[in-house]
Amino acid sequence: MSHKALVANRGEIACRIIRAAKSLGIPTVAIYSDADAAAPHVGMADEAVRVGPPRAQDSYLNQDAVLEAARATGATLLHPGYGFLAENAGFAARCGAFGVVFVGPRPETIAAMGDKERARGLAVAAGVPVLPGTARLSDDPNEIASEGARIGYPLLVKAAAGGGGIGMRQVDDASALLEAVTATSGLAKRAFGDGSVYLERYVRTARHVEVQVFGFGDGRAVHLFDRDCSIQRRHQKVIEEALAPGIDAATRAEMGRVSAELARSCRYDGAGTIEFLYDSEDNSFFFLEMNTRIQVEHPVTELVTGVDLVAAQLRHALGEDVSSYLSQETLKASGHAVEARVYAEDPARRYFPSPGTITRLELPTGADIRIDAGYRSGSVVTPFYDPMLMKVIARGDNRDSALDRLDRALAELKVDGITTNIALLRAVIRHPEFRAGRISTAFLTKHHDALVQRPTSV
């Protein structure tokens, strides 16, 4: 049977998936909104189908339009990328009923891991360490106060049905808890249709470390080592690296082991990521969530392992036995890789998006430099979608050489016509604390003035 892959996404990840499919000889179908009619991913694919007007709700999130595009073009596979419909269990189930193979885990796995309380329970059952926390809170103020006292302060109020840090609030003492619960619940209701919230202990010296896993759907799974994603603004990652610096071999091995065990226990299918909160003070780590999709930062893992994760996703979806080359015994990590996300935004204006037309785009070149881009010269960056333009990734024999190579690449990158965060990225990777590996999720906040008010010249 011949196959055809519809890429249900846009921007750099759509281009990335199309390249992987082409490498396997699989014809591709792009979808696009009116705002993206001239976007690079549209021209890269063998076919392209309009799915609606610019707003994501009317196009990339329009399940009927996306499925109709698959039907009209005879697509047999659908790769959702990340964001949009990638972790929508209902959509994954509709793909199956529609006769299209959803490139991702089973709908029930997506649903289980998308529910933070259920995911936490699965992690506990698999022996993965978890932070002290609660189940979904009731509306009883006395119970809320009692649970807050049991967990201890500081703590976080988090949406049970959401992700990406949306609505998350830090609470430092009991007097602010009820207000934070009410506010987070209201925002979660608007964003996810579910106002359920829970409490979790807050770690002051936290790093965000995650482990790439790949499951074969039959109770077998492997891990492809770890990444550090601690450099964040508004709970969104900016710089990621593999392997995570400063973690001892025993902790790294245990983190990988329990991640693979969690993937095995839920009979995970394909690529996924287990996210941890890592406490630098005592080298402990705690389960945060599982992302049931390819991650934005997957290239750093690819560069240190030599594994094309997107191609592996497609091969697995086609029924191939990818365990023949994804065995834990043969997977090795070599060197170091760092990724910088280039955004159309102004860090000096609270990272406010900077839409407009890219009048000039010159990309860096050279050995061990990779660019995953979704725009080109003349492209219009609209206000309708995430403002990430591209990812610049560098590999080196060690962390210092990778960072030096990334800094040179960012210096050579020229983007005119819009404001970008390139100067901030260079300031971060040149900062002595970052170079020394003294990082945390609070890094950008802690060093804001040095990084943003006096950016590195380009």
ROVO-281704 format. One record per residue (C-alpha): residue in one letter; chain; x, y, z. Coordinates in nm, 2 decimals, decimal comma. Layout:
# residues N
KOLZA rest kette u v w
KOLZA A A X Y Z
...
END
This chain:
# residues 458
KOLZA rest kette u v w
KOLZA M A 0,00 0,00 0,00
KOLZA S A 0,13 0,34 -0,09
KOLZA H A 0,12 0,61 0,18
KOLZA K A 0,08 0,99 0,20
KOLZA A A 0,13 1,20 0,50
KOLZA L A -0,07 1,51 0,59
KOLZA V A 0,11 1,75 0,82
KOLZA A A -0,15 1,92 1,04
KOLZA N A 0,07 2,21 1,15
KOLZA R A 0,25 2,52 1,02
KOLZA G A 0,59 2,69 1,06
KOLZA E A 0,92 2,53 1,13
KOLZA I A 0,77 2,20 1,26
KOLZA A A 0,57 2,15 0,95
KOLZA C A 0,88 2,21 0,74
KOLZA R A 1,07 1,96 0,96
KOLZA I A 0,81 1,69 0,93
KOLZA I A 0,79 1,73 0,55
KOLZA R A 1,17 1,69 0,52
KOLZA A A 1,16 1,37 0,73
KOLZA A A 0,87 1,23 0,52
KOLZA K A 1,05 1,31 0,19
KOLZA S A 1,36 1,14 0,32
KOLZA L A 1,15 0,82 0,35
KOLZA G A 0,99 0,87 0,01
KOLZA I A 0,65 0,95 0,15
KOLZA P A 0,45 1,22 -0,04
KOLZA T A 0,32 1,50 0,18
KOLZA V A 0,02 1,73 0,21
KOLZA A A 0,04 2,07 0,38
KOLZA I A -0,25 2,26 0,52
KOLZA Y A -0,27 2,63 0,55
KOLZA S A -0,48 2,92 0,66
KOLZA D A -0,53 3,23 0,45
KOLZA A A -0,26 3,40 0,66
KOLZA D A -0,01 3,12 0,56
KOLZA A A -0,09 3,09 0,19
KOLZA A A 0,26 3,19 0,09
KOLZA A A 0,44 3,02 0,38
KOLZA P A 0,74 2,80 0,31
KOLZA H A 0,58 2,48 0,44
KOLZA V A 0,31 2,52 0,17
KOLZA G A 0,56 2,52 -0,11
KOLZA M A 0,76 2,24 0,03
KOLZA A A 0,48 1,98 0,03
KOLZA D A 0,37 1,78 -0,27
KOLZA E A 0,01 1,91 -0,22
KOLZA A A -0,15 2,18 -0,01
KOLZA V A -0,50 2,24 0,11
KOLZA R A -0,66 2,56 0,25
KOLZA V A -0,83 2,49 0,58
KOLZA G A -0,98 2,83 0,67
KOLZA P A -0,93 3,19 0,77
KOLZA P A -0,63 3,32 0,97
KOLZA R A -0,75 3,25 1,33
KOLZA A A -0,63 2,91 1,45
KOLZA Q A -0,97 2,82 1,58
KOLZA D A -1,10 2,85 1,22
KOLZA S A -0,82 2,67 1,05
KOLZA Y A -0,55 2,47 1,21
KOLZA L A -0,78 2,38 1,50
KOLZA N A -1,08 2,31 1,28
KOLZA Q A -1,09 1,93 1,30
KOLZA D A -1,35 1,89 1,03
KOLZA A A -1,15 2,09 0,78
KOLZA V A -0,83 1,91 0,86
KOLZA L A -0,99 1,57 0,83
KOLZA E A -1,16 1,67 0,51
KOLZA A A -0,82 1,77 0,37
KOLZA A A -0,69 1,42 0,45
KOLZA R A -0,99 1,26 0,28
KOLZA A A -0,97 1,48 -0,03
KOLZA T A -0,60 1,41 -0,08
KOLZA G A -0,60 1,04 0,01
KOLZA A A -0,37 1,09 0,30
KOLZA T A -0,31 0,77 0,51
KOLZA L A -0,10 0,93 0,78
KOLZA L A -0,15 1,25 0,98
KOLZA H A 0,14 1,40 1,18
KOLZA P A 0,02 1,67 1,42
KOLZA G A 0,36 1,82 1,51
KOLZA Y A 0,33 2,00 1,84
KOLZA G A 0,06 2,24 1,96
KOLZA F A -0,27 2,28 1,78
KOLZA L A -0,43 1,93 1,77
KOLZA A A -0,12 1,73 1,87
KOLZA E A -0,24 1,64 2,22
KOLZA N A -0,62 1,63 2,15
KOLZA A A -0,73 1,28 2,24
KOLZA G A -1,07 1,33 2,07
KOLZA F A -0,91 1,43 1,74
KOLZA A A -0,67 1,14 1,76
KOLZA A A -0,97 0,91 1,80
KOLZA R A -1,15 1,08 1,50
KOLZA C A -0,84 1,01 1,29
KOLZA G A -0,87 0,64 1,36
KOLZA A A -1,24 0,63 1,29
KOLZA F A -1,17 0,83 0,97
KOLZA G A -0,92 0,56 0,85
KOLZA V A -0,61 0,79 0,89
KOLZA V A -0,32 0,68 1,11
KOLZA F A -0,25 0,94 1,38
KOLZA V A 0,13 0,97 1,42
KOLZA G A 0,13 0,96 1,80
KOLZA P A 0,02 0,76 2,09
KOLZA R A -0,32 0,61 2,14
KOLZA P A -0,61 0,85 2,23
KOLZA E A -0,65 0,69 2,57
KOLZA T A -0,28 0,76 2,65
KOLZA I A -0,31 1,12 2,53
KOLZA A A -0,62 1,16 2,75
KOLZA A A -0,46 1,00 3,06
KOLZA M A -0,14 1,21 3,03
KOLZA G A -0,33 1,53 2,95
KOLZA D A -0,51 1,50 3,29
KOLZA K A -0,24 1,60 3,54
KOLZA E A -0,40 1,41 3,83
KOLZA R A -0,42 1,09 3,63
KOLZA A A -0,07 1,14 3,50
KOLZA R A 0,06 1,18 3,85
KOLZA G A -0,11 0,86 3,96
KOLZA L A 0,04 0,67 3,67
KOLZA A A 0,38 0,81 3,75
KOLZA V A 0,35 0,70 4,12
KOLZA A A 0,24 0,35 4,00
KOLZA A A 0,55 0,33 3,78
KOLZA G A 0,78 0,43 4,06
KOLZA V A 0,86 0,78 3,93
KOLZA P A 0,93 1,04 4,21
KOLZA V A 0,66 1,30 4,24
KOLZA L A 0,64 1,63 4,43
KOLZA P A 0,42 1,65 4,74
KOLZA G A 0,08 1,76 4,61
KOLZA T A -0,29 1,72 4,61
KOLZA A A -0,56 1,58 4,40
KOLZA R A -0,82 1,81 4,25
KOLZA L A -0,93 2,06 4,51
KOLZA S A -1,29 2,10 4,61
KOLZA D A -1,45 2,44 4,65
KOLZA D A -1,44 2,42 5,03
KOLZA P A -1,21 2,70 5,17
KOLZA N A -1,14 2,51 5,48
KOLZA E A -1,02 2,21 5,28
KOLZA I A -0,81 2,43 5,05
KOLZA A A -0,65 2,59 5,36
KOLZA S A -0,59 2,25 5,52
KOLZA E A -0,43 2,11 5,20
KOLZA G A -0,21 2,42 5,17
KOLZA A A -0,08 2,37 5,52
KOLZA R A -0,01 2,00 5,46
KOLZA I A 0,19 2,07 5,14
KOLZA G A 0,38 2,36 5,29
KOLZA Y A 0,48 2,70 5,15
KOLZA P A 0,59 2,81 4,90
KOLZA L A 0,36 2,61 4,67
KOLZA L A 0,21 2,63 4,32
KOLZA V A -0,15 2,64 4,22
KOLZA K A -0,18 2,46 3,88
KOLZA A A -0,46 2,38 3,63
KOLZA A A -0,54 2,01 3,63
KOLZA A A -0,64 2,00 3,26
KOLZA G A -0,38 2,24 3,12
KOLZA G A -0,02 2,28 3,03
KOLZA G A 0,24 2,54 2,93
KOLZA G A 0,22 2,71 3,26
KOLZA I A -0,11 2,87 3,18
KOLZA G A -0,27 3,01 3,50
KOLZA M A 0,01 2,87 3,72
KOLZA R A 0,05 3,08 4,04
KOLZA Q A 0,31 3,08 4,31
KOLZA V A 0,18 3,12 4,66
KOLZA D A 0,43 3,21 4,94
KOLZA D A 0,19 3,21 5,24
KOLZA A A -0,16 3,10 5,35
KOLZA S A -0,31 3,45 5,32
KOLZA A A -0,28 3,44 4,94
KOLZA L A -0,39 3,09 4,87
KOLZA L A -0,76 3,12 4,83
KOLZA E A -0,73 3,41 4,59
KOLZA A A -0,47 3,23 4,38
KOLZA V A -0,69 2,92 4,36
KOLZA T A -0,99 3,12 4,25
KOLZA A A -0,79 3,31 3,99
KOLZA T A -0,62 3,00 3,85
KOLZA S A -0,95 2,81 3,84
KOLZA G A -1,12 3,09 3,64
KOLZA L A -0,84 3,11 3,39
KOLZA A A -0,83 2,73 3,35
KOLZA K A -1,20 2,72 3,29
KOLZA R A -1,17 2,98 3,01
KOLZA A A -0,86 2,82 2,86
KOLZA F A -0,94 2,45 2,89
KOLZA G A -1,31 2,43 2,97
KOLZA D A -1,21 2,27 3,30
KOLZA G A -1,15 2,49 3,61
KOLZA S A -1,01 2,21 3,83
KOLZA V A -0,69 2,30 4,01
KOLZA Y A -0,44 2,13 4,24
KOLZA L A -0,15 2,22 4,46
KOLZA E A 0,21 2,12 4,43
KOLZA R A 0,52 2,21 4,64
KOLZA Y A 0,74 2,48 4,49
KOLZA V A 1,11 2,41 4,45
KOLZA R A 1,31 2,74 4,48
KOLZA T A 1,62 2,62 4,30
KOLZA A A 1,44 2,44 4,03
KOLZA R A 1,57 2,33 3,69
KOLZA H A 1,35 2,20 3,41
KOLZA V A 1,50 1,87 3,29
KOLZA E A 1,33 1,63 3,06
KOLZA V A 1,39 1,28 2,92
KOLZA Q A 1,31 1,18 2,56
KOLZA V A 1,14 0,84 2,54
KOLZA F A 1,02 0,62 2,25
KOLZA G A 0,77 0,35 2,31
KOLZA F A 0,68 0,06 2,07
KOLZA G A 0,32 0,02 2,18
KOLZA D A 0,37 -0,33 2,32
KOLZA G A 0,51 -0,26 2,67
KOLZA R A 0,86 -0,19 2,54
KOLZA A A 1,02 0,15 2,55
KOLZA V A 1,36 0,32 2,56
KOLZA H A 1,49 0,66 2,66
KOLZA L A 1,72 0,88 2,45
KOLZA F A 1,87 1,07 2,74
KOLZA D A 1,79 1,41 2,89
KOLZA R A 1,77 1,78 2,80
KOLZA D A 1,78 2,09 3,01
KOLZA C A 1,51 2,35 2,93
KOLZA S A 1,55 2,58 3,23
KOLZA I A 1,59 2,91 3,04
KOLZA Q A 1,23 3,02 3,01
KOLZA R A 1,02 3,33 3,00
KOLZA R A 0,66 3,31 3,10
KOLZA H A 0,70 2,94 3,16
KOLZA Q A 0,79 2,90 2,79
KOLZA K A 1,13 2,76 2,69
KOLZA V A 1,39 2,98 2,52
KOLZA I A 1,72 2,78 2,52
KOLZA E A 1,75 2,40 2,55
KOLZA E A 2,05 2,17 2,56
KOLZA A A 2,14 1,81 2,57
KOLZA L A 2,27 1,66 2,78
KOLZA A A 2,16 1,85 3,09
KOLZA P A 2,48 2,00 3,24
KOLZA G A 2,59 1,93 3,60
KOLZA I A 2,39 1,61 3,66
KOLZA D A 2,59 1,32 3,80
KOLZA A A 2,59 0,99 3,61
KOLZA A A 2,39 0,80 3,87
KOLZA T A 2,11 1,06 3,88
KOLZA R A 2,11 1,08 3,50
KOLZA A A 2,08 0,70 3,47
KOLZA E A 1,80 0,68 3,72
KOLZA M A 1,61 0,96 3,55
KOLZA G A 1,63 0,77 3,22
KOLZA R A 1,54 0,44 3,38
KOLZA V A 1,22 0,56 3,55
KOLZA S A 1,12 0,75 3,23
KOLZA A A 1,14 0,44 3,02
KOLZA E A 0,95 0,25 3,29
KOLZA L A 0,67 0,50 3,28
KOLZA A A 0,65 0,47 2,90
KOLZA R A 0,65 0,09 2,93
KOLZA S A 0,38 0,09 3,19
KOLZA C A 0,13 0,28 2,98
KOLZA R A 0,23 0,09 2,66
KOLZA Y A 0,34 0,41 2,50
KOLZA D A 0,34 0,45 2,13
KOLZA G A 0,61 0,66 1,95
KOLZA A A 0,80 0,97 2,07
KOLZA G A 0,72 1,14 2,40
KOLZA T A 0,88 1,34 2,67
KOLZA I A 0,88 1,30 3,05
KOLZA E A 0,93 1,64 3,22
KOLZA F A 1,09 1,67 3,56
KOLZA L A 1,16 1,94 3,81
KOLZA Y A 1,52 1,90 3,92
KOLZA D A 1,63 2,03 4,26
KOLZA S A 1,99 2,15 4,22
KOLZA E A 2,04 2,16 4,60
KOLZA D A 2,02 1,78 4,65
KOLZA N A 2,02 1,63 4,29
KOLZA S A 1,66 1,51 4,34
KOLZA F A 1,40 1,51 4,06
KOLZA F A 1,03 1,50 4,05
KOLZA F A 0,77 1,42 3,78
KOLZA L A 0,60 1,72 3,63
KOLZA E A 0,41 1,58 3,32
KOLZA M A 0,44 1,37 3,01
KOLZA N A 0,41 1,54 2,67
KOLZA T A 0,26 1,30 2,42
KOLZA R A 0,41 1,45 2,11
KOLZA I A 0,73 1,56 1,95
KOLZA Q A 0,89 1,85 2,14
KOLZA V A 1,01 2,18 2,00
KOLZA E A 1,36 2,10 2,14
KOLZA H A 1,39 1,75 1,98
KOLZA P A 1,68 1,86 1,76
KOLZA V A 1,93 1,87 2,05
KOLZA T A 1,85 1,50 2,12
KOLZA E A 1,89 1,42 1,75
KOLZA L A 2,23 1,59 1,73
KOLZA V A 2,38 1,40 2,03
KOLZA T A 2,22 1,06 1,95
KOLZA G A 2,22 1,06 1,57
KOLZA V A 1,86 0,95 1,57
KOLZA D A 1,60 1,11 1,35
KOLZA L A 1,31 1,12 1,58
KOLZA V A 1,05 1,24 1,33
KOLZA A A 1,15 0,97 1,08
KOLZA A A 1,12 0,72 1,36
KOLZA Q A 0,77 0,84 1,44
KOLZA L A 0,67 0,80 1,08
KOLZA R A 0,83 0,45 1,05
KOLZA H A 0,66 0,34 1,36
KOLZA A A 0,33 0,47 1,25
KOLZA L A 0,37 0,27 0,93
KOLZA G A 0,42 -0,05 1,13
KOLZA E A 0,80 -0,08 1,10
KOLZA D A 0,99 -0,23 1,39
KOLZA V A 1,20 0,07 1,48
KOLZA S A 1,32 -0,11 1,79
KOLZA S A 1,58 -0,27 1,57
KOLZA Y A 1,78 0,05 1,58
KOLZA L A 1,63 0,21 1,89
KOLZA S A 1,76 -0,04 2,15
KOLZA Q A 1,87 0,09 2,49
KOLZA E A 2,20 -0,11 2,46
KOLZA T A 2,30 0,07 2,14
KOLZA L A 2,17 0,42 2,21
KOLZA K A 2,46 0,65 2,30
KOLZA A A 2,50 1,02 2,35
KOLZA S A 2,80 1,20 2,21
KOLZA G A 2,90 1,56 2,25
KOLZA H A 2,67 1,84 2,34
KOLZA A A 2,40 2,04 2,16
KOLZA V A 2,23 2,37 2,23
KOLZA E A 1,92 2,51 2,07
KOLZA A A 1,81 2,88 2,08
KOLZA R A 1,45 2,97 1,98
KOLZA V A 1,44 3,29 1,78
KOLZA Y A 1,12 3,48 1,84
KOLZA A A 0,96 3,78 1,67
KOLZA E A 0,93 3,96 2,01
KOLZA D A 1,07 4,25 2,21
KOLZA P A 1,23 4,13 2,54
KOLZA A A 1,25 4,49 2,66
KOLZA R A 0,87 4,52 2,63
KOLZA R A 0,79 4,21 2,83
KOLZA Y A 0,85 3,98 2,53
KOLZA F A 0,57 4,15 2,34
KOLZA P A 0,52 3,99 1,99
KOLZA S A 0,66 4,19 1,70
KOLZA P A 0,46 4,10 1,39
KOLZA G A 0,55 4,24 1,05
KOLZA T A 0,73 4,16 0,72
KOLZA I A 1,08 4,01 0,73
KOLZA T A 1,26 4,23 0,48
KOLZA R A 1,59 4,04 0,50
KOLZA L A 1,67 3,69 0,63
KOLZA E A 2,03 3,56 0,62
KOLZA L A 2,09 3,23 0,78
KOLZA P A 2,42 3,11 0,93
KOLZA T A 2,60 2,82 0,78
KOLZA G A 2,89 2,59 0,89
KOLZA A A 2,97 2,26 1,03
KOLZA D A 2,75 2,14 1,32
KOLZA I A 2,50 2,42 1,27
KOLZA R A 2,14 2,33 1,21
KOLZA I A 1,85 2,57 1,13
KOLZA D A 1,49 2,47 1,16
KOLZA A A 1,30 2,77 1,01
KOLZA G A 0,95 2,84 0,92
KOLZA Y A 1,00 3,17 0,75
KOLZA R A 1,21 3,33 0,47
KOLZA S A 1,29 3,68 0,33
KOLZA G A 0,96 3,84 0,25
KOLZA S A 0,75 3,63 0,49
KOLZA V A 0,49 3,80 0,69
KOLZA V A 0,49 3,73 1,07
KOLZA T A 0,12 3,76 1,16
KOLZA P A -0,03 3,81 1,51
KOLZA F A -0,24 3,50 1,48
KOLZA Y A 0,02 3,24 1,59
KOLZA D A 0,31 3,18 1,82
KOLZA P A 0,59 3,42 1,72
KOLZA M A 0,87 3,17 1,70
KOLZA L A 1,06 3,22 1,37
KOLZA M A 1,31 2,94 1,38
KOLZA K A 1,55 2,74 1,60
KOLZA V A 1,92 2,77 1,57
KOLZA I A 2,10 2,46 1,70
KOLZA A A 2,47 2,40 1,74
KOLZA R A 2,66 2,08 1,83
KOLZA G A 3,01 2,06 1,98
KOLZA D A 3,24 1,80 2,13
KOLZA N A 3,16 1,96 2,47
KOLZA R A 2,93 2,22 2,61
KOLZA D A 3,17 2,52 2,57
KOLZA S A 3,24 2,44 2,21
KOLZA A A 2,87 2,40 2,14
KOLZA L A 2,79 2,74 2,30
KOLZA D A 3,07 2,91 2,12
KOLZA R A 2,94 2,77 1,79
KOLZA L A 2,59 2,88 1,87
KOLZA D A 2,70 3,23 1,96
KOLZA R A 2,88 3,26 1,62
KOLZA A A 2,57 3,14 1,44
KOLZA L A 2,35 3,39 1,61
KOLZA A A 2,60 3,66 1,53
KOLZA E A 2,57 3,57 1,16
KOLZA L A 2,19 3,55 1,17
KOLZA K A 2,04 3,86 1,02
KOLZA V A 1,66 3,93 1,05
KOLZA D A 1,55 4,27 0,94
KOLZA G A 1,20 4,43 0,94
KOLZA I A 1,09 4,30 1,28
KOLZA T A 1,22 4,30 1,64
KOLZA T A 1,37 3,97 1,76
KOLZA N A 1,52 3,82 2,07
KOLZA I A 1,86 3,74 1,91
KOLZA A A 2,05 3,99 2,13
KOLZA L A 1,89 3,84 2,44
KOLZA L A 1,99 3,48 2,33
KOLZA R A 2,35 3,59 2,28
KOLZA A A 2,35 3,76 2,62
KOLZA V A 2,23 3,45 2,79
KOLZA I A 2,48 3,21 2,64
KOLZA R A 2,76 3,45 2,71
KOLZA H A 2,66 3,51 3,07
KOLZA P A 2,92 3,37 3,32
KOLZA E A 2,65 3,21 3,54
KOLZA F A 2,50 3,03 3,24
KOLZA R A 2,84 2,93 3,11
KOLZA A A 2,92 2,78 3,45
KOLZA G A 2,60 2,58 3,44
KOLZA R A 2,44 2,77 3,73
KOLZA I A 2,10 2,78 3,58
KOLZA S A 1,74 2,76 3,70
KOLZA T A 1,39 2,84 3,57
KOLZA A A 1,43 3,18 3,73
KOLZA F A 1,74 3,27 3,53
KOLZA L A 1,59 3,52 3,30
KOLZA T A 1,40 3,69 3,58
KOLZA K A 1,70 3,70 3,81
KOLZA H A 1,93 3,85 3,54
KOLZA H A 1,68 4,05 3,35
KOLZA D A 1,85 4,39 3,37
KOLZA A A 2,19 4,26 3,26
KOLZA L A 2,04 4,05 2,98
KOLZA V A 1,77 4,29 2,84
KOLZA Q A 1,87 4,64 2,93
KOLZA R A 2,23 4,60 2,83
KOLZA P A 2,21 4,33 2,55
KOLZA T A 2,51 4,19 2,38
KOLZA S A 2,59 4,38 2,07
KOLZA V A 2,54 4,20 1,74
END
